[in-house]
Amino acid sequence: MAVQTPVIGQWFRRPNGTLFEVVAIDDASATVEVQQFDGTIDEFDIDAWPKLLLIEAPAPEDWTGSLDMDPEDYVGKKDKEQPIGYQDPLSFLDKL
């Protein structure tokens, strides 16, 4: 079922599984700006929004998706503490 009205801060999932958040609605250009979980910014025409077959989704628990950083980025940096979430014992599974 398509969502009729975009809401800033709401997360959605496309039929292909892409997760994104609505970050802005520009009434002047009639567009909806979204940020995908990986950080990519995109926009849709507001007229096309109802045809996208979006599903409302909860915000992801893993906040690191939109950051272009890996735990290895912190190796050897004694002054900087690793962000919460990088101590996850299952984080190595992404490397497989």
LUMVOMI-660196 format. One record per residue (C-alpha): x negated, y, z negated; residue number from 1; residue in three letters. Coordinates in steps of 0.02 Angstrom, whole numbers. Each point is the difference from the previous one (the first is absolute). Layout:
BEGIN
<X:X&Y:Y&Z:Z&seq:NUM&type:ALA>
...
END
This chain:
BEGIN
<X:0&Y:0&Z:0&seq:1&type:MET>
<X:-70&Y:169&Z:50&seq:2&type:ALA>
<X:-22&Y:138&Z:-128&seq:3&type:VAL>
<X:95&Y:155&Z:56&seq:4&type:GLN>
<X:-93&Y:133&Z:-100&seq:5&type:THR>
<X:-187&Y:8&Z:-36&seq:6&type:PRO>
<X:-45&Y:50&Z:-178&seq:7&type:VAL>
<X:-170&Y:71&Z:-48&seq:8&type:ILE>
<X:-90&Y:-121&Z:-116&seq:9&type:GLY>
<X:102&Y:-151&Z:55&seq:10&type:GLN>
<X:-93&Y:-154&Z:63&seq:11&type:TRP>
<X:62&Y:-100&Z:149&seq:12&type:PHE>
<X:-49&Y:-159&Z:91&seq:13&type:ARG>
<X:14&Y:-19&Z:188&seq:14&type:ARG>
<X:55&Y:-166&Z:78&seq:15&type:PRO>
<X:-183&Y:-38&Z:42&seq:16&type:ASN>
<X:-45&Y:14&Z:-186&seq:17&type:GLY>
<X:-83&Y:172&Z:5&seq:18&type:THR>
<X:24&Y:89&Z:-167&seq:19&type:LEU>
<X:8&Y:190&Z:-5&seq:20&type:PHE>
<X:58&Y:148&Z:-104&seq:21&type:GLU>
<X:93&Y:154&Z:61&seq:22&type:VAL>
<X:-115&Y:147&Z:-41&seq:23&type:VAL>
<X:86&Y:146&Z:89&seq:24&type:ALA>
<X:153&Y:48&Z:100&seq:25&type:ILE>
<X:-24&Y:142&Z:123&seq:26&type:ASP>
<X:169&Y:75&Z:44&seq:27&type:ASP>
<X:-77&Y:122&Z:125&seq:28&type:ALA>
<X:-74&Y:-137&Z:109&seq:29&type:SER>
<X:131&Y:-131&Z:-51&seq:30&type:ALA>
<X:-132&Y:-127&Z:-54&seq:31&type:THR>
<X:-32&Y:-112&Z:-148&seq:32&type:VAL>
<X:-181&Y:-20&Z:-53&seq:33&type:GLU>
<X:-50&Y:-165&Z:-78&seq:34&type:VAL>
<X:-158&Y:-72&Z:-74&seq:35&type:GLN>
<X:-29&Y:-184&Z:23&seq:36&type:GLN>
<X:-69&Y:-103&Z:-144&seq:37&type:PHE>
<X:-172&Y:-1&Z:83&seq:38&type:ASP>
<X:-2&Y:192&Z:3&seq:39&type:GLY>
<X:47&Y:26&Z:183&seq:40&type:THR>
<X:113&Y:151&Z:27&seq:41&type:ILE>
<X:138&Y:-13&Z:129&seq:42&type:ASP>
<X:161&Y:90&Z:45&seq:43&type:GLU>
<X:168&Y:-46&Z:70&seq:44&type:PHE>
<X:135&Y:105&Z:82&seq:45&type:ASP>
<X:140&Y:22&Z:-123&seq:46&type:ILE>
<X:124&Y:-54&Z:136&seq:47&type:ASP>
<X:-92&Y:-166&Z:18&seq:48&type:ALA>
<X:-3&Y:-35&Z:-187&seq:49&type:TRP>
<X:166&Y:-96&Z:-8&seq:50&type:PRO>
<X:-58&Y:-114&Z:143&seq:51&type:LYS>
<X:-161&Y:-57&Z:-88&seq:52&type:LEU>
<X:84&Y:-141&Z:-97&seq:53&type:LEU>
<X:-89&Y:48&Z:-161&seq:54&type:LEU>
<X:21&Y:-87&Z:-166&seq:55&type:ILE>
<X:-22&Y:97&Z:-161&seq:56&type:GLU>
<X:-147&Y:-71&Z:-97&seq:57&type:ALA>
<X:-73&Y:26&Z:-173&seq:58&type:PRO>
<X:-163&Y:98&Z:-12&seq:59&type:ALA>
<X:-148&Y:-118&Z:3&seq:60&type:PRO>
<X:-81&Y:-43&Z:-166&seq:61&type:GLU>
<X:-174&Y:5&Z:79&seq:62&type:ASP>
<X:-39&Y:186&Z:21&seq:63&type:TRP>
<X:-164&Y:-36&Z:91&seq:64&type:THR>
<X:82&Y:-36&Z:168&seq:65&type:GLY>
<X:-11&Y:177&Z:63&seq:66&type:SER>
<X:-177&Y:27&Z:-62&seq:67&type:LEU>
<X:-143&Y:-37&Z:117&seq:68&type:ASP>
<X:-108&Y:-71&Z:-138&seq:69&type:MET>
<X:-56&Y:-173&Z:-51&seq:70&type:ASP>
<X:-72&Y:-57&Z:-166&seq:71&type:PRO>
<X:-170&Y:-7&Z:86&seq:72&type:GLU>
<X:8&Y:190&Z:19&seq:73&type:ASP>
<X:-31&Y:13&Z:-188&seq:74&type:TYR>
<X:-147&Y:-121&Z:-12&seq:75&type:VAL>
<X:-152&Y:87&Z:-71&seq:76&type:GLY>
<X:92&Y:157&Z:-52&seq:77&type:LYS>
<X:-25&Y:-2&Z:-187&seq:78&type:LYS>
<X:79&Y:172&Z:-24&seq:79&type:ASP>
<X:164&Y:-53&Z:77&seq:80&type:LYS>
<X:121&Y:-122&Z:-76&seq:81&type:GLU>
<X:95&Y:-117&Z:113&seq:82&type:GLN>
<X:183&Y:49&Z:20&seq:83&type:PRO>
<X:131&Y:-105&Z:-86&seq:84&type:ILE>
<X:45&Y:-147&Z:111&seq:85&type:GLY>
<X:-175&Y:-38&Z:62&seq:86&type:TYR>
<X:-29&Y:-111&Z:-150&seq:87&type:GLN>
<X:133&Y:-120&Z:63&seq:88&type:ASP>
<X:-73&Y:-176&Z:-4&seq:89&type:PRO>
<X:96&Y:-44&Z:158&seq:90&type:LEU>
<X:-69&Y:146&Z:102&seq:91&type:SER>
<X:-125&Y:-118&Z:83&seq:92&type:PHE>
<X:143&Y:-83&Z:95&seq:93&type:LEU>
<X:3&Y:145&Z:123&seq:94&type:ASP>
<X:-176&Y:-46&Z:49&seq:95&type:LYS>
<X:44&Y:-175&Z:59&seq:96&type:LEU>
END
